[in-house]
Amino acid sequence: MPNPDSDSRNTLPIERGFPIEQVNDLADREGRAKLYYRPLSTMHKWWARRLGSVFRAITLYSLVDDPDSVEVHDPDQTDLNLTDFGEETGDGSETDIEQLIDAVSLRDPDALWDLYPKDVRVDGKKVLDPFMGGGTSLMEAIRFDAEVTGVDLNPVAWFISKKELEAHEVDIEALQEAFDDVRESVAGDLQSLYETACPHDADHVADSVYAMWVRELDCTSCGETIPLFKDYRVANGRYEDDDKYNVYCPDCGSVFLTDDYKSESVCPECSHEYIPADGPVTRGGNYGCPSCGLKYPIVDAIADGQSYSEKLYAIEYYCPDCEDEGKERSTFKGYKPATEDDFTQFERARDGWESDEDLGEYAPSGEIPKGAITAASRINGNDVFRHGYETWQDMFNDRQLFCLSTLLSAIDDIEDQSVKEYLLLAFSDSLMFQNRFSLYNVSGTKIEGIFRQNSYTPRVEYAENNVWGTRAGRGTFQNTWEKIVNAVEFAHHPTERYLEDGELIQTEPFEHPVGGTYSLHQGDIREVDLESDYDAVITDPPYYDNVVYSEVSDFFYVWQRLLLADEYQSFTPDATPRDESIVANPVVNKDAEAFEGELQQSFSRIREVLKDDGVLTFTYRHGGKESWGALVQTLCDEGFDITATYPISANLSEFMMGDELSFSVIVVARPASGREPISWSSLRRRMHRASRQVRDEIREGQTISEGDISVVELGRCFREYSEHHAKVHREGAVMTADEVVEEIYDIIAGDVSPDEIYLDLLAMEDPTLDDVNRLCRGTKINPDDLRDRSLFDTSDGFRLTNWADDDRLAYLKARDIDDLTALERVQLLRYDTEQETRTMDELREMEVTGEMLDVATDLATVTGDEAYRQLFRD
């Protein structure tokens, strides 16, 4: 393996500092409005997708290192070079850009931030993402004019990324013409199946925005049919009724407003008295029969041979005629009970589905594979099979199957393959809201898609969406297509949003589109053929069993392959690759250890294709000390030094020390240089000094939280350890990465001793009392603890004491032998040797520990007193 000399390569800006505050503020806003910040990233669902603003900042601080290779273009000005961003000096000249790049530090991490909203191009850079997923890193890197390569085992990820990077080449007019053709072909027929009567004007035809369904079972004791409501809420009130609740009457089927669904309500239609909060289904998945009182598990009833029946009970309607007439919002949009006419619409679609055999070609026909999230496992408690789901078609009702297959058939008639694929992308993404797993958010009064929790959660109540769509609603084909068009327009003319003095500003469109030179590979990073000269690897690797990508993506894949199998070999199998996926998955007998091993193989491959002066930067979600130990061990074993870590706080839990630590970080690593042996006591002090230095530098220039500072300290400690990986000795044994990480947590938490602070001070050239205060800050040690031990003297200025000082010696002699620390024992032995006495027999006969040997070696090194090394050579 190559062994680069780290001293001869440039230290990148991202290793020296990162604009944590700026990025987290911007990422927090993007997380709440992705459609406006990164339209391309919203074209299609992908799981655990990182925010574009985070990866743009990572790319900026990873690639901008050579001023001669960087160009800056500003839509409002003529082309610039980086000296236009230099700081004015006192004599009117400008700071050289090399100095600007070098200025990035923990004190001044924002030195390059002015370039964030600029159209920056970096010449000659090659970037690899070996786990490209939804393609976020590739889109951000290619905007810097880097040549990008993406790899992912999952064909759905490959397809999404492909369409994102092709978007700047697509003719928007051609897209619109194709959409118009599909609309003319099927939109009217599909929309007619969701027409409903307007409750306020018999001459108006309203649209069903969402149809509310409840599943039913027969009581196993008395046979009564039980609608499986958890409660009878339809939706919270809106507009002028936002302090009320729309509820369903189980006696007559009406929908009405009530003041409090948790109290007894009276139906205005039939006078039925009931508490809407109390449905037949209780926690734990049991139903209670209102007739005989039997309580019985729902899944057991299915296991006994029953199948769900379904009842259409309510409609959220929207009347465009009422809106056009200027009526109140609560008039043209609201809730009503489902009628026989509404169910007749459903039956009309069901008849169409059952009678048209050709439509079967445009719906997946296979069985749902048993997996870690489709069946019950240690990852997921849900089991779709126990709720009667066997095939992919079972996840949709008959009206959905008819409408979706009809729509997909019309998309297949489009001749232009590239344009067809964008229509397919819109179709596929809308599937999230077109299935029996979609629920109605009662409080938010909107539909929620199938993957709220990255799994399949069977519902006893679900919301059926309007497949084509109307003016209202979300997740329809029509408004998903609008996302596609917006994304393509963004790819042609990207903009950037940034904060200036707290104000959000959007730039003018960039000249450079979201496109350039790229290559995408559907395959395993450990096996695909790649070049071997990447400047940067920027990625978001999988994390244990956080997302079982193969199983969740199968939901889209089985539909996509109907139009893509003849075009791309990766879409010919019945399902996405599972066995090769780098995920802790019990179904394929992969535990956490297996995941760590496969991730290590991936990092080994990454090291092979990365330049010796390249950088690996990735985001990593942490869930405990053990996973950090595994990651550090893996990276260092495969030839990397970890050089920095930074927190990502947007949409994530805060960093807290303890066993339940859970946070996300940016990890920066470089190809390793030679590693030297070191004692643990020496390394521990280095880590302590480094972490205190980090804390001091950050406090001088930033205002981030204590938890965020701790994350940066963690990275600096990792940097110190990486230089000595597998060569850290403690009491005669080599420490493992797990053991070191355990100790690092204590260091960051301030768990150090007065002796360690003394040895830190001893290693300094001219220590001062301020240094004592600084090293004690943030620890459990007070400067008086050192003073009480006579470790320093301030009677005539400041100086550190040693074994020969009277006060220190008096302190040492007054201590009980069994209570002496390693430093104190070594200093007493040094005194005994100097005096050439043997009066301290008890001391000289004590057991010599590895810690004492390490301390003696360190004292000899920092003081130049070789007598320390001779103490234990007899």
N, C-alpha and C positions, 0 to 999 in steps of 0.2 A: 504494500500500500504506500502511496506517495507520502512523504514526510516533509511538508513545506515548512519553511522557516517563517514563523509568524512575525519575527522582528523585521523582515524585509518587505512585508506587504502593508498596504494602507489599512488603517483602522477606519471602518466605514462609519458614517454619521449615526446609523442605527445602533451601533455598538456603544456609542458615547452618550447618546441621549435620544429621547423620543418625546414628541409633544403630547404628553398624556392628557393634559387638560383640554387642549384644543380638539384632539381626536375624540375624546369621550363626549364632549359637549355636542360635537357635530354628529357623532354616531347615535347619540340618544335621540336627536331630532330625526335622523334618517330612519331609525328603527320604528318611528311612529308614522312615517310617511314615505315608504320606499317607492311608491309610484311616482313621486315627484323628484326624488333624489337620484334613483337608479332604475329607470323604467325597464331597462334590459334585464335586470335581475328579477323582475316580476312577471316575465313572459310565461313562466311555468314553475310550478311548485318544485322545490328541492329542499331537502331536509337539512337542518342545522347550517343553513347558508349564512356565511359571515357577511357583514355589511361592507358595501363598496368603499365608503369613506375610510374605514379601517385599513383596507388593503391598498387604497391609493396612497395613504400616508406611509404604509410599510414599503411600498414600491419606491416612493420618492426618496425615503431615507436609506434604502438599500442600493439604489442604482445611481443616484447623483453623487459621484465621488471624484470625477475628473472634469474640471471646468472646460477643458478643450473638447469634450465630446457632447456638450449640452447646448441645446438651443431653446430659447423661450420665445413663444409667440403670444401676443396679446391681441384680442379682437378689437380693442379700442385704440391700439397704437401700431406703429410700424414694428417689424420684427426686432426683438431685443436679444442681447446676450446677457449672460449672468452678471456682468459688471453693473448693469442697470439696477440691480438689486443690492449693490454694495452700500455700506453705510458711509455717510459723509464723515470725514475726519476734520480735525481742527483747521488744517491748512487748505480745506476745500477739495482735496483729492478724495478718491473713493477707495474703500477697502478692497483689496484683491479678492476675487471669488474664492480662490484657494483658502484664504484666511476665513472667508465666510463659512465654507464647508467645515474647516477645522474648528470653527467657533462652536459647533454643536457640542453640547455637554449637558450634564445634569443641571448645571446652573442656568444654561441658556439652550434648552431643547428646541426653542422656536426659531432658531437661527435660519432654518430653511423653510419655515412655514409660509413665507410670502409667496413661495413657488407653488403651494398647494392648488390655488385656483387658476394657475396659468397653464397654457398649452405647452407643456414641457416635452421636449423630444431628446432622448438620450441615444447617441449613436453606438451601434455595434454591440448591444447587449442581447444576450439570449437568456430567456427565463423558462424554467420548467415547473409545471405543477403536476406531480405524480398522482395526486388524488383530486382531480379538478372538480368533481361533483357538478354543481351548477355553474361553474365557469367564472366565478367572481374574480379570482386572482388573474385569470387570463385577460379578462376585459380591462382590468385596471392596468396591467403591465403593457398591453398592446397600445393603450392610449399614450404611453410614453415612447411609442415607436419601437418597443422591444420586439424581437422575434420570439414568439411564444410557442411552447409545446405543452399539450395537455394529455394526460393519461387517466383513464378510469376504466375499471372492470365493467361497470354497469352501463349497458347500452342506452338506457334512458338518460343518464348523465351525459353520455357522449352526444346524443341527439340534441339535447337542450343546448349544450355548449356550441355545437355545430351551428345551430340556427342563430345563436347570439352573435357569433363571430362572422356569420354571413350577412347579417342584417344590413350592414352599410352598403352592400352591393345590390340590394333588392329594389326594384322600381316600385315606389309606393302606389303609383297609379295602377300598376299591374295587380298589386294586392287588392286594391279597392274594386277593380273590375271583377276579379275572381270572387270576392265576397258578394258583390252584387249578383253574380250568376247563381251562387248558392242560395242567396236570399230569394231570388225570383223563382228558383226551383222548388224550395221546400218551406220557406218561412211562413207563408200564409197557412199552409196545412198544419204545420206544427203549432202555430199560435192559436189556431181555432180549437185545438184540443184542450186549451187552457182558458177558454172563454167562460165567463160566469155572469150571472145576472147581477146588475147593479142594485143594491138594496135600497137606493134612494130614488131611482127613476127607471120605470119599467121599459122605457124606450132606449135606454142605454145598454150597451154591452161592455161589461168590465172584464179585466184580465185577472186571472188567478196568479198572484205573485208567488205564493207558497200554498200548497195543499197540505193540511195537517192530518197525519195518519196515526192511528193507535193499533197495536197488535192485540189479538184476543186469543184466549184459551178457554176451554171448557173445564169447569171445576171437576176434579177427579172424584169428588164425593157425590155431588147432587146434579152435576151436568149443566149448571147454569153457565152461560157464556159471560166471561169476565173481561172487560176492556182493561188493559194493563197500564192504567194511568198511575204515575207516581203522585201527581196532584192534578187538579183540574184547571190550572192556569193555562190560558192560551197565549197571553202576552201582557206585559205591563201597559198601562194606558199611555197615550201619546198626546202631544199638543195641549189643548186645554184640559185634557183628562189625565195629565201625567201623574196625578196623585191617586189614580185608581188602577184597577186591574180588570182585564178582560178574562172572564172565566167561562167554562163550559158546564152546562147543566147535564149531569148524567141521567136525569130522569126523562127530559123531553128533548135534549140535544140542542137547546138554544145557546147563544153566546151573548153575555151581557156584562155590563160594568158593575163592579162592586168596590166598596171603599177599602175593604180589608179581607184578603183571601184567607187569612188565618183565623178569622172569626166566622161565626155562622152567618150564611147569606141566604137570601130568599130569591128564587128564580122569579122574575116578573112575568114569565109566560105560563108556568104551571104551578107556582107557589111552593115548589119543592124546597125544603129547608136542609141545608148541609154545610159542611165546612170545606171549601174548595181545596184547602191544603192537604186534606186527607184522601188520597187515592187508594186503590186496592193494593198497590205494590209498595212494599216496605223496604227498608234498608236490608241488604243481604240478598236481594233478588227473589223474595217470596211474594206470592199474591195472597190476599185474604178474600175469601168468598163472602160477599155481603148477604147471601141467603143462608148458608149453613155454618159460616164462621170458620171453615177449614183454612188453615195456612199451609201453603205448599210451595216448594221451590219451583221456579219457572223452568229451569233446565231439567229438573226431574220429570216434569210433565212432558217435555219434549222427548226425553229418554224413554218415557212410557209409551211413546208411539204417536203422540199428538203432533200436529203441525199448526203453526200460527195461521189464523185468519186475520184479515186487516179491515179496519173500518176508517173511512174518510169522514172526519168529524167537523173540520173547520177550514175556512179559507181566509187567507189574507188577500184582499182584493185591491185593485187599483182601477179607477174609472177615468180614462183619459177624457171622456166627454164632459164629465163633471168638472175636471180640472180646467178644461178649455172654456167652460162657462163661468169660471171664476169663483167656484164654490169653495168653501172652507176645506183645509187639508183633512180634517177629521171626517169630511163627507166623501171626498174622492179617494181616500185611502183608509182602510180600516179592516175590521174582522167581522165575519158572519158565519153562521152555521152552514155546513155543507148540505146540499139538497140532493134529491133524486136526480135532478138535471146534471148536477156536478158529477155524480157517480156515472151517469150515462156517458158523459164525455170520456171518462176513464175507460168504460167498457168499449167505446168506439175504438179507442187506441188499442185495447187488448185484442179486439177482434182483428184489427189490422196486423198486429204482430203475429197472431196465430195463423192467419190466412196467407201471408206473404212469405213463401219459403225463401225467396231471394234475399230477404232482409237478414236471414240467419248468417249469411256470409259476412255481415258487418257487425257482428256481436261475438264476443269471445265465447267459445263453446267448452273450454277445458275445465277441469276440476281445480279447486283451490288447493295448492300444495300445503301439506301440514308443515308448520314451522314454529319458530320461537314466539311469534306474535299472532299467528292465526290460531294456534292451539295454546292451551295453558302451559306455561313454563316458568322458570325462575325469573325471566325477564318480564313476563306479562301474565296477568291473571285472567284475561279474557280468552274465550275459546269460541270461535265462530261456529265450529262444528256442533257444539252442544246447543246452539240456537237454531240448528237446522240448515245452516249454510253448507253447501257441498260444491257448487260450481260458481264461477264468476258471475254468471247470469243471475244467480240467486241474490246477489247484492243489489239488484235493481228490480223495481216493479215493472209490470208489463207496459205501462204507458211510457216509462223511461226507456225501456228497451226499444219500443217502436220508434220513438222520437230520435233517440240517439243513433240507431242503425240507419234510419232514413237520412239523417243529417250526414252521417259518415259516408253513405253511398253517394250523396250529392258532392261531397268534397272529393271523393275518388274520381269523379267525372272531370275535374280540373286537369288540363293537359300539362301545364307547366309544373314540373316536379317540385322545384324550389318553392313556388308559391303555394302549391298543394300542402307542402310540409308546414308552412306557417298556419294554414287553416287547420291542419291536424293538430298543431301545437295548441291552438286556441281550444279546439274540441277537447283535447286530452286534459288540459288544465281545468276546464269547466266540469269535468267528471267529478272533481272533489265535492261539488255541490249538487250532484245529480245521482244520488244513490240512497239506499235505505239506512245508511250510517250517518247521514246528515241530520243534525238536530236543529230545532228552532231555539235561538237564544231569547228566552222570555224577557229578560231584563234589557237586552240590547235591541230587541225587536228586529232580529235579522237571522238569516240562516248561517250555520257554522258548518264547515266542511268536515270530511271524514277524518282528516289527520290532525286533529287538535292535539293529540298526545303521541304522535308517531306510532300509532298502532291501530288495530281494528277493534272498535268498541261496539258490540251489538246493541241496538236500540229497541226498546219496546214502544217508543214513540219516535217518529221521524218526520222531517219536512221534505216534501217533494217540490223541487224548484220548477220554474217555467223554463223548459229546455232552451228555446230560442231566446225568450226574454221579452220584456216590456219596458216601459220607461222606468219603472221602479224595480228594486231587487238587486241582488248581487250574485255573482257566480254563474250567470247565464252565458250562453255562447255569444250572444250579441255584445255584452259588455266585456267579456274576456277578449273578444276580437279587438275591441277598442284598446285594450292593453297592448296587444300585439302591434297595432299601428303606431301607438305612442312610442313603443320601444324601438321600432324601426326608424321612426323619425329622429329619436334620440341618437341612434347609431350613426345616422347621417350627419347630424349637427349636435354633438354632445355639449352640454353646459356643465358648470360646476356650481355648487352652492357652498357658501362659507360664511363664517361669522366675523363681523368687524364691529368692535365696540358693542357687542351684544346684539347687533342687528344682522338678520339673515339677508344675504345678498346673493343673487343669481347672476352669473357671468353672461356675457353674450356668447353665442355658439362658437365653439372652437373650429379652427380650420381643419384640424386632423380628425377624421372620423374614428369611431370605435372599430378599427380594422387595421389590417396590415398583413405581415407574414406570419403564418401560423400552421401548425400541424397538430392533428388530434388522433389519438390512438385509443381504440376500445380494446382493452386488455389489461393484464396484470403488470404492474410496474416492475416486478421481478423478472419478467420474461420479454417484454417488448423491446424491439431494437431501437436504440436511441443514440444520438451523438454523445460525445464525451467532453464537451467543452462549454457547459452552461455556466454563465456568470452568477446566476442566482436560482435557487429553488425556493419558491414561495408557495405555501400550501396550507391546507387545514386537514390534517390526517384524521382517520377514524379514531374513535375513542371507545375502547372496550365494547360494551353492548348498548351504548347510548342510542344508536339508531341501527336497526337491522335493515340496511339499505336494500338488499335484494328482495326482501318480503314486502316492504312498503311500495317499492317501485314496480313490483309486479302488477299492481292495480292499474297503473298507466300502461305498462308494457303490453299487456294482453290485448289492449285496444290499438295501441300504436302499431303493433306488428301486423295487423290486418292490412295496413297500407304500406308497410315498410319492408316486409319479409322478402319481397321480390327485388328490392333495391339494395338492401344491406344484409350481409351474411349474419351479422350479430343479432338480427331480429328474426332469424329462422327458428331457434329453439322455442319451446313452449313457455319458458320462464327465464328470468335473468339468472346469471351465474350465482350460485350460492356457496358451493364447497370452497371455491377459491377466494371468496370475499374475506378481507381482513377485518373480521368482527368476532367478538366473543359470542358464539352462538351454540347453545347446548344441543340443538337439533343435529348439528354436524360434529358434535363432540369437540367443540373448541371452547376451552375455558379461558380465564384471564391469562394464564401462563402461555397458552397457545397463541393468543392474540399478541402478547408481548414478543414472542419469538418471531411471528410473521412480520410484525412491525419492524423488528430489528433487521430482518432480511431486506425489507424495503429501504431502510436507512443505509444499509450496505450498498445497495444498488444506487441509491442517490449519491453516495460518496464516490462511486465509480465514475459517474457522469458529470460531477461537479468539478470545475477548475480548482486547482490548488489554492488560488486566491479568491475563490468564490464564497458565497454566503448562502446558508440555509436559514430561512426565516419562516416560522409557521406559528399558527395559533393552536393553543392546547388547552383543553378543559381539564382542570385538575379536581380530583375527588378525594385525595388522601395522600399521606406521606409515602405509602407503599408505591403508588403509581408514579410519584416523582422519582423515587429511588430507581424504579424500573426504567424510566425514561432517561435519567442521567447515565445509568449503567449502559443502556443501549447506545446512546449517542457516542459516549466516550469509547466504548468497545469498537464501534464502527468508524473510528477515526475523526471524531468531531470534538472540538472544545466549545462548550456553552459559554458565550461571552456576554449575554445580557438577557433580561426578562423584563417585560413591562405589562402592567395590568390593562385589561379591557373591562370597563365597568358598565358600559351600556348594555342594558337588558340582562345583566348577570349579577349573581350574588357577590357581596363584598368579600374581600380577603379577610379571614380571621384565623388567628393561630389556634390550633387545636386539632383533635382527631377528626372533626367534621369539616375540615377545611375544604372549601369548594369555590373555585374561582377560575377565570380564564386569563390566559396570558399570551403575549407575543414572546416566542422563544427565538433567540438569535444564536446561531452556531457557525463556526468556521472550521475548515480542515485543521486537524490537530498538528501542533508542532511537537518537538521532542519532549518527553516527559521525564522529570527528575524525581528521585526519591525524596521523601520529606517525613519528618516525624509529625504525628498528629498534634502534639502541643504547639509546634511551630506553625502548622497550617491553621490550627484553630485561632491562634493570635492574628495571623494574617487575615483570616476571615473576619475576625472581630474588628480589626482596624479598617478593613475594606467596607464593612457594613456601616460603621460609624461615619466614614468618609462620605459614603453615599447619602446617608441621612443629612449630614451637614450641608453637602452641596445642593441637595434638593431644597432644603429649607432656605438656602440663600436665594434661589431663583424661582421656586414654584410654591404653589399652595395646595398641593394634593393631600389626600387624607393619610393618616398613619398607616392604614391598611395598604394603600397603594405604594407608599414608601417601602413597606415590608416586601412587596413583590419585587421591587427593584433591588433591594438588598439581597434577596434570594438569588437573583441572577448574578450579582457580583460575587457572592460566595461560590456559586457554581463555577464561575470563571476561575477562581483561585483553585478549586478542587480539580478542574479539568486538566490543568497543567501538570498534575501529579497523579492522575487516575491510575489505579491499580498499584501505586507505589507509596501509599500513605501508611506508615507503620505506627502501631500503638502497642506497646508492651510486647514486642516481638512478633506481632501478627499484622498482616496486611488488612486494612479496613475495607469492607465492601461499600459500594455506593449507598446502599440502604442505611448502613451504620452512619455514614457521613451525613446523609440527609437528615437523619434523626438528630444529629448534633447541630446541624445548621439551624434547625428550628429553634433550638435552645439559644443559640447565639443571637438570632434575630429577636427572640423574645427577651433578650437582655440577661440571659442566664450565664454570667461570667463571674470569675472570682477576682478579688483584689490582686492576687498574684499574677493573673493573666494581664490585667491592666498595667501592672508594674513592668512586666516583660515587654509589653507593647511600647511603653514609654522608654524603656532601656534601648529599644531598637531605633529610636529617633535620634537625629543628629543633635538637636538642641531642644529638648522637651521643656515645656513651661507649665505653670499652674493651670493656664487655660487649656492645655492639652489634657491635663488630669480631668478637668470639668467636662471637656468634650467627650472623652472616652467613657466617662461614667454616665453621661446623658443617655437616657433610654434604657439603662440597665438597672439591675437591682442593687447596684453598688453606689455608695455615697463617697465623695472624696475623703470624708473623715474616716472611712474604713481603712484607707491607705495611710492616712496620717496616724491613726491609732496603732498601726503595725510598724510605724517608723520606716515606711517605705520611701518617704521623701522628707526633706528638711527645708524650712523656709526662714530659718533664723538669719541668714545672710543671702537673700535672694532665694532662688529655687534651685534645688539639686536633688537628684535621686541618691538614696543611700545604698550601701552594700554591706557585706558581711563584716567589714572592718569598722563600721561606724558604731560608736558606743551605744547609742540609743537603740539601734537595730539589734545589736548583739544582746543587749539587756532584754529586749522583748523576746528574742529567740530562746535565751537560757531560762526565761521564766515560764516557758510553755512546757506542758507535759509532753513527753516523748511521743505518746500514742496520738496526740492531737496535732502534731506537726504536719504541715503540708509538704509536698514534694520539694517546693522551692526552699522552704525553711530547713528541711533536712539537708539539702545540698549546701546551703549557705553555712550551716553549722559544721558540716564535714570540711568545707573549705577553710573555715576558721581553724578547725582542729589540725588540719594539715599544715597550715601556715605556722602554727605555734609549735609544731613537732612534739606534741604531747599525746598521751594515750589516756588522758584522765576521763575521757567521755566514753568509757567502754560500752555502756549501754547503747549509746548512739551508734558506735561503730559495729556493733553486733546486730543491728536491726536489719530486717529484710530489705534488700535493694529491689525496687520495683522498676518496671519499664518506664513509668512516668518520671522517676528520678533520673534515669539515664537520659531521657529526652530533654529534661530541664537542664541537666549539666551540659549537654551538647549545645543547647541554645544559648546558655550563658557564655560558654566559650566563644561561640560565634559572634555574638553581639558585643561582648566586652573585650575580646582579644586575649582573655586570660586562659591560656591553655592548661592551667592547673586544674580547671574543672574537668577536662577530659581525662586527667590522670587519676581522678578520685576512685574510679571503679576498675582500674586496670591491674590491680594487684592480684 
